[in-house]
Amino acid sequence: MRDVVTEYQQLLVEGITVPDYALSAVAAAYLTLHQPQKARDLYRRILDDETSKRGSASQRLSDEMGLFYSLIDSGSYDEANRLIQAARTAQGTWRYYKGRPEPEPNESKLTVEKAAALGLYYANDTEGAQRRLSEMVDHAPMNTDLRAALATVDRGRNQPRRAERVLKMAETVDPRDVTIESGQGQTALALQEWREAEQLSQDTLAREPENLDAQSLAQDWRIHNMAELRISGYRGITTNSPVSGNGDFGVDSVLYSPPIDYNWRVFGGGGYANGNFEEGQANYRWLRTGVEWRGRDATVEAEASTNNYGYGVKPGVRLTASYDLGDSWQIGGSGEILSRSTPLRALLHDVSSNNLSAYVSWHPNEQREWRVAFTPSHFSDGNSRYELDMTGRERLYTAPHFKVDVELNVAASHNSNVDAVYFNPRADLTVLPTVSLTQTLYQHYDTSLEHKITLGAGTYSQQGFGTKAIAAVSYGLTFRTSKVFEIGATVTGISRPYDGVRERDIQVVVNMIFRF
């Protein structure tokens, strides 16, 4: 494809007019090379040409499909939708040939309907795309292209096991189809079937090295085998919280190795947190190392740590595990000795905590997620804390570059000892519904910039201090590129009471993931 573009550009430099009949190949080359605007302009020129209008119907449809995908990749979803709807109207279900008593199915109609369904998916109407492709598969169960398209949508909706079943059915029809195999490789990555993903990637790339699906799978497999650095940090700008103190600051980093023997990764990292309280400054430093195992349905992580918060170096351990019960349900839990979630004010007074946690989550698709977690903790001063959290998210509205979610956080806790030196209510309850508006400001294939505004208002009830209002607002930016780098920053302001006294906090949170 690069050769095609290079030769075309050289002809232009030499002043040679390239005939329109050759421009389809050039436009397709530009689209393959992720230059959709140039492809779009060429396809428009071809389709506006009078010769094209009088030419082959199949070639014109091919150019219309090229323009459609150029518009999709350029982010011009409204124009792409108008184009594909016009193409659907122009294509009949049947073709009638002179001398034949029975009509023949119109393959071009199927091509347009499949593109229209995928257009819904690219425009974020994932539910509509899945429904339409499922109906098409029901009517044409032996069509492997339709099943491959449906599997793509299933994976995009966080339903890899459903995609796996769809592709297995397609495999019985055409077991060596590269598109089917590449889809199976992508599904294997989503299911943490590492050996299968490697085998499928090697096979598809060896047989058809210029196939885009094979190249995409090979790229994702290469990224999977990279090391991964995660860094997160926070800073309180104007705060006087009895939980985190004044001017609180924290940073945590962890580096994961490339996969070892497919399922294993070792990791190491460290962090620092501090906060200023009336009785002094709390400083907490930690180092940690451990091992992670990832396989189909399960992820387990074990960690050992050293912790220093002003009373010598103390050891800690942590074990976490999660298990997928299917595409929708997941259960998990953790146990931690010398928990890093211990309040800084408690550490300042040489009070540490150990905890257990168990959760169950329901995540049927990308538009809905609910989770309930129970966490009992025991502090070294004899206090026992029991926390119950429920979080949920429901999609209210979706557009190509914009989505609205309503979220809910309900948190309750009970403590056995109210005379602790840290904030420790006998019982409390937080109910905070929020509305989040997310807009994509820029997107070019795997590179995107989006911002998110969250508004929330709820109540906080504390035993002995009644019920008062909570208000929260946040603004965040997230930048992603090439599937290897992501960085985000969020500023959050919240007004809420502690022991009946209202506090106003502003906090900046930064997160980064880098694979190399």
N, C-alpha and C positions, 0 to 999 in steps of 0.2 A: 504493500500500500504506500509506503514511503517512496518507492521508486515511481509509482504512478504520479504522486503529487509533485515530486522533483522534476519529472519530465514535463508535466503540465506547466509548471512555473517557468521552466526553461524555454518552452515554446512561447509563452507570453513575453518573456524578456526579449526574445528574438523577433517579436512583432508578428508572429504567426497566429492566425485566427484558428482556434480549435473548434471544429464543427460541433453542433449541439448533440449529434448522435453519440459523440464520445464523452460528453460531459457526465453522463450517468455514472460511468466508472470512476471519474474524478470525484464526484460528489460522494459516492460510496466510500472512496478512500479517505476523504476528509472526515466522514462520520466515524469510520473505524479508528482513525487517529485522534479521536476526541476533539475535533474542531467543528462542532455542529453548526455554528453560525455560517461558516464558509460553505458547508454542505447545504444548508438551508437556502442560501442565496443562489447556488447553482441549480438546485432542484426547482426553485421558483422560475428561474430563467428557462429551464427545459419545459416545464409545464405550460408556461405562457406562450411558448413558440407555436406558431400555427402548424408547422410540420408535425410536431408532437401530437397535436389535437387530432390530426388526420392519420396518425400512425397506428401501430399495434396496440390493441387494448391491453394486452398483458404487460407490455413495456410501460405503458402509461400508468397502469396500476402499480407496477414496481417503483416507478418514480414517485407516485403519490405516497406509497409506504415509506420510501426514503425521506420524503419531506415530513411525513408524520413523525418519524422517530427523530429527525433533526429538530423539529419544533419541541418535542418532549425533552430532548437533551438540552435544549436552549432555555427551557423553563417557560415556553409559550404555550401553556396548557389550554387556554381558551381557543386559540387558533387551531391547535392540534385537534381539539374536540370537534370544531366546526368542519375541519377537513375530513375526519374519519366518519362523521355522520353523513356527510355528502357522499362519501364513497360507499357507505352501507346502503344508501338509497339507490345508488346507481347500479348496484349488483343484485341481480335476482337470484333466487334460491336454485332455479333450474335453468338449463340451457336446452334449447330446442334446435335440432339439426334437421335440415331438409333430407327427407327420405327415411328418417328414423321415427317409428311410431311412438317410442317412449322418450321422455326427456332424460337428460343426463345431469347429475349433480354439478353445480357450479363451484369448482374448487376456489375460484377467486372470492366467492362469497365467504367461504370459511376463513381465508386469509384475512379478510377485512374484519370479520367478527372477532377473530383471535386478537388482532391488533387493537380493536376497540376495547376489549376486556382488559388487556394489559395496559392500555391507556388509563383506565380507571385506577389501576394499581399504582402507576407512576404518579398519578395526580392525588394520591393518598386516599382514594376511595377503595380501601383494601377489602372491605366487606362486600361492596358491589362487584369487584373483580372476582372474588372468590365464588360468589353466588353464580355469576354469569358463566365462568369457566366450568364450574361443577355441573351446571345444566348442559353445557356443550359436551362434556365428557360423558354424561349420561346418555346423550343421543348418539355419540360416536365413541364408544368405549375402546375401539381398536386404534384410535388415532393417538400416536405417541407424542406428537407435537403439542396437542392439547393437554395431555397429562403432564408433560414437562413444564408447560406454562403454569398449570394449576399448582404443581409442586413448588415453583418459584414463589407464588403468592402465599402458599402455606408456610414456607420458611419465613417470609416477610412478616407473617402474622404470629410468629413464635410458636409454630405448630410443626416441628420437624418430624415427629412420628407420623403425623398424617401425611406429610410429604413423602416419607419413606414408603408408606403403603401404596401411595399413588404411583411412585416410580417403580416399585416391584411389579405392579400390574403392567406397566409399560415395558418392563424388561422381558416379560413373557412374550411380547409381540416382536420386539427388536432388541435382543440382548447386547448387541455391539454398537448401538447408536451412540455417538459421542455426546450428543446433547443429554441423553438419558444418563450416561455414565458420569458426566460432569455434574449433573444435578444430584446424583447419588453421592458424589464426592463432597459437594457442598453440604448435603444433609448429614453425611458422616461427621463432618467438622462440627456441625451444630449439636450432634448427639455425642460428641467426644469419643467417636470411634476412629482413633488416630491411625491405626494400621490400615483400615479400609480406605480412609481418605488418601493416604500416601499411595497405595496400590492403584486406586482409580486415577489419581493425578498423573502418576508415571505412565499408565497405559494410554490415557487420552492424549497426553502431550507427545508421546512417542508416535502414535498413529496419525494425529492431525495437529502438528505443532503450530499451525496458523489459525486454528479454530479459536474463536473468541471465548467460547465457554471453557475450553481446555486451558487457555491462557489465564482466564480469571481464576479457575480452580488452582492452577499452579502458583499464582500470585498469593492467594489466600493461604495455601500450604506453606509457602516461604515465610509469610508473616507469622504464622503459627509457630514456626521454629525459631523465632527471634527471642532475645532476652527482653524483659519488660520492666520498666522503671515506673513506679507510682509515687507521686509526691502530693501531699495535701497539707494545707496550712490554714490558720485562721488568725484574725486580729480583731480585738474589741477596740472600737474607736472611742466611744463615750459610754461607759458602762460602770455600774457599781453593783453588780450582781452578787448576792451572797453565795452563789454556787461557783462562779468562775472568777470573781474578784474584779478589780478595776484594771483596765488596760491589759486584759488577758491576751496571751499569745501562745500559739502552739504550732508545731510542724512535725510531720511524720513522713518517713520515706521507707520504701522497701524495694529491693531489686530481686526479681525472679530470674533464675537461669533459663537458658533454652531447655526444651524438654529433654529428659534423660530416659532412654528406653521407653519412649512414647508417653508414658503415663505420669512420670515423676518430674518435679521441679524442686530445686532447693532455693531458699531465699534468705536474705538477711537485710537488716535495716535498723533504723533507730529514730529517735525523736526527742523533742524537748517541749515542755509546756511551763508557763508561769502565770501567776496572778497575784495582785496586791490586795491584801485584806487589812482590816484594822489592826490585827495582831501581828502583821508581818507579811513578808513576801514568800510565796510558795514557789519552789523550783523543782521540776521533775524531769529527770533524764532517763532514757531507757535505750537498751540495745537488744535486738532479738534476732534469732535465726531459727530456721525450721525447714520442713519438707512438706510438699503438697503432692497429693495423688489425685488425678482426674481420669475417670473412666465413664463408660456409659451409665447414665442415671445418677452417678455419685461423684462427689468431691469431698476430700478429707484433707485437713491441714493441721499439722502439729507444730508447736512452737515452744522454744525455751527462751527466756529473757532475763536480763539483769536490770534492776530498777534502783535508782538512786534519787531519793527525795529529801536528803538531809540527815538521814539516820543510818548511814552505811549503805552498802550494796546488798540488795535482797533479790533472791531468785524468784522467777515466776514461770508458769507454764500455761499453755492454752491449747485446747483441742476443739476444732469445729468440724462439722459434717453436714452435708445436705444430700437429699435423695429425691429424685424426681419420680413421682408416682404415675406420670403421664405428661402429656403436653400442658395440662391445666393445673395439676396439683404438685406441690413440693413441700416436704417436711425437712426440718433441720434442727440443729441445736449446737450448743457450745458449753464448755466448762473452762473456767479460768481461775487459777490461783494467783493472787496479786493482780487484780484486774486493772487495766489501764482506764477503765471507766470510773474508777474511784474519784470522788470529788477532790479537787485540788486542796480545798480547805481542810478536808479530812487528812490528806497526806501531810499538810503543814503541821498537824498535831500528831504525827506518827500513827495515824489510823488507816489501815489498809482494808481491802475487802476481797472476798472470793465470791464468784457467782456461777450459776448455771442458767442456761437459757434454752427454751424450746419454742419453735414456731411452726406454723402451717400457713402456706400461702396458696391462693387461687389466682391463676393468671391465664385465663382461657385464650386471650389474644392480646395484641399490642394496645388495645383500647380500654382494657379493664384489668385491674389488679387489686386484690385485697389480701391482707396479712394480719395475723394475730400472733402475738408473742407473749410469753410469760417468763419473767426473769426473777428468781429469788436470789438475794445476795446476803452474805453474812459479813459484818464488819468486825474488825479486831477489838472494838470497844464493847462488843456484845450485842450491838443492834442487828436486827434482822429486817431486811427490806424486801417487799414483794411488789413487783411491778407488772402491770398488764397493759399492753399496747395494742391498739388496732389502727391500722392505716389502710386507706382505700383510695382508688382513683377510677373515675369514670369519664370517658370521652363524651363531650357534649356536642362538639362541632369540629369538622375537619374540612380543610380546603388545601389546595396544592402547597401553599406556602404558610399556612396558618392553622392552628388547632387550639381548641379550648378544652380544658380538663377541669373537673371539679374534684377536689380531694378532701379527705376527712382524716383527722388525727384525733383519736381518743386515747388518753393515757391516765391510768389510775395507779396509785401507789399506797402502800401502808408500811409504817415503820413501828417496830416494837419499842424503841427508845426515843423519846422526844427531847431528852436532855443532851443530845449530841452537840459537839462543837461546830458542826457543819449544818447546813440547811436540811432539816429532817422532819417534815410535818408528820403528824400522826396518820393522817389520811388526806389525800387530795385527788382531784379529778380535773383534767384538762379536756375540753371539747373545742376543737379548732377546725372548722370547715374553711377551705380556701378555694379560690378560682385562679387557675393558671392560664395565661395566654402566651403561646409560643409562636414566634414568627421566624421564618428562614429569610435572612437578609441577603444571602449569597449562596449559590450552590453550583458547582461544576464537577459533576461525577462524584468522586469520593471526597471532595473538598467542600466544606460548608461553614457558614457563620450564621448562628441563630441567637436571638435574644428572648428572654422569658421574663414576664412580669407576673408576680403572685400577690394576690390580695386576700387577706383573711381576717375574720372577726369571730370571736367565740367567748367562752367563759372559763374562768379558773375558780374552782371551789376548794377551799382549804379548811379542814376541821378547826373550829375555833375562830375563824376569821371570815366566814361567810363566802359569798360568791361575787366575783367582780369580773369585769370585761377584760378581754385580751384583744389586741389589734396587732396585725403584722403586715408588712409590705416588703417585697424583695424584688431586686432586679439583677438578672444575670446574663452573661455573654458566654458562649461556647464556640470554640473554633476547632474543626477537625480537618485533617488532611491525610490523604493516601493510606488510610486505615492504620497508620503507625503513630500518629501524634494527635493528641487531644488535650486542650487546655480550657479551663473554664473559671470564671470568677463571678461571685454573687455577693451583693451587698444586701443585708437584711436589717430592717429596723423593727423592733417589737416593743410594745408597751404592755406590761403585765405586773401583777402584784406578787410580793413575797412577804408572808406574815402580815398581810394587810397593807403593806406599804408599796406604792406603785413605783416601779423602776422602768427606765427607758434605756434600751440597749441598741447599739448599732454594731454589727459585726461583718467583717469581710472574710469570705472563704474562697480559697483558691485550690483547684485540683488539676493535676497533670498526669497523663499517661504517655509514655514514650517507648516504642518498641524498636530495637536495633539489633 
